[in-house]
Amino acid sequence: MISQVANRYARALFELADEQNQASEIYSEIVDLNDVISSNENLYDVLRSPFIPKGEKRGVAYDLFAKEVSKDSKNFLMVLIDSDRTTELSSIVQAYKQMLNNKFNIAEGQVLTAIALSPEQISELEEKLSAKYNKDVRLTNKIDKDILGGVLVKIGNEEIDGTVKSRLGDLSEILSQVIS
């Protein structure tokens, strides 16, 4: 779950980026910032340490990212450093992505299957779900051997369960009611 703090920071950055028609570009940059920071344990430790002065943290971040990201993304990182919120960056990225998806009417979801779906099958499923939800649905396929067969689609808080496992569970429940 995304914290209120992360939502506030994401909203502020999103509104700034959207005013400048840079919402997608800024998203790419903060994803890159997050990837670099989270993949480098030493950098992550430096940026979150209460024992390192904020000026030093700002200097390290500026030196690393001066030519890599826009002024707005760099300034945003400096705000996170100044307010001791660099540990919230991954949640901020998630919240920002939700806002970006809302802006462009995109619904992201997962399709769980026992075996991998072909790109054509995923595309066909995306088209059908896009028509149902009146959104541009984008799915990622995850393999789950416990499903046995069929598909389980998760979009937001909604699930469409067409798996063999769930059908067997339903059948078992009906049989137990009949027997008892």
WOURVEN-V819945 format. One record per pair of residues at least 4 apart in sequence whose C-alpha atoms are under 7 Angstrom apart, sorted by the first residue. I is the first residue (numbers start at 1). J is the second residue. Records with the same first field share a line. If there is no record, write none. Layout:
I: J ; J
This chain:
2: 6 ; 7 ; 91 ; 95
3: 7
4: 8
5: 9
6: 10 ; 88 ; 91 ; 92 ; 95
7: 11 ; 92 ; 95
8: 12
9: 13 ; 92
10: 14 ; 92 ; 95 ; 96
11: 15 ; 96
12: 16
13: 17
14: 18 ; 23 ; 96
15: 19
16: 20
17: 21 ; 22 ; 23 ; 26
18: 22 ; 23
22: 26
23: 27
24: 28
25: 29
26: 30 ; 73
27: 31
28: 32
29: 33 ; 69 ; 73
30: 34 ; 73 ; 93
31: 35 ; 93
32: 36
33: 37
34: 38 ; 89 ; 90
35: 39
36: 40
37: 43 ; 44
38: 44
40: 44
41: 45
42: 46
43: 47
44: 48
45: 49
46: 52 ; 57
47: 57 ; 81 ; 86
48: 84 ; 86 ; 87
52: 56 ; 57
53: 57
54: 58 ; 81 ; 82
55: 59
56: 60
57: 61
58: 62 ; 78 ; 81
59: 63
60: 64
61: 65
62: 66
65: 69
69: 73 ; 74
70: 74
71: 75
72: 76
73: 77
74: 78
75: 79
76: 80
77: 81
78: 82
79: 83
80: 84 ; 85 ; 86
81: 85 ; 86
88: 92
89: 93
90: 94
91: 95
92: 96
93: 97
94: 98
95: 99
96: 100
97: 101
98: 102
99: 103
100: 104
101: 105 ; 106 ; 107
102: 106
105: 135 ; 136
106: 135 ; 136 ; 137
107: 135 ; 136 ; 137 ; 138 ; 155
108: 137 ; 138 ; 139 ; 155
109: 138 ; 139 ; 140 ; 154 ; 155 ; 156
110: 139 ; 140 ; 141 ; 142 ; 153 ; 154 ; 155
111: 139 ; 140 ; 141 ; 142 ; 151 ; 152 ; 153 ; 154
112: 141 ; 142 ; 143 ; 144 ; 151 ; 152 ; 153
113: 142 ; 143 ; 144 ; 147 ; 149 ; 150 ; 151 ; 152
114: 143 ; 144 ; 145 ; 147 ; 148 ; 149
115: 143
116: 141 ; 143
117: 121 ; 122 ; 141
118: 122
119: 123
120: 124
121: 125
122: 126
123: 127
124: 128
125: 129
126: 130 ; 137 ; 138 ; 139
127: 131
128: 132
129: 133 ; 137
130: 134 ; 135 ; 136 ; 137
147: 163 ; 164 ; 165
148: 164 ; 165
149: 163 ; 164
150: 162 ; 163 ; 164
151: 161 ; 162 ; 163
152: 159 ; 160 ; 161 ; 162 ; 163
153: 159 ; 160 ; 161
154: 158 ; 159 ; 160
155: 159
163: 167
164: 168
165: 169
166: 170
167: 171
168: 172
169: 173
170: 174
171: 175
172: 176
173: 177
174: 178
175: 179
176: 180
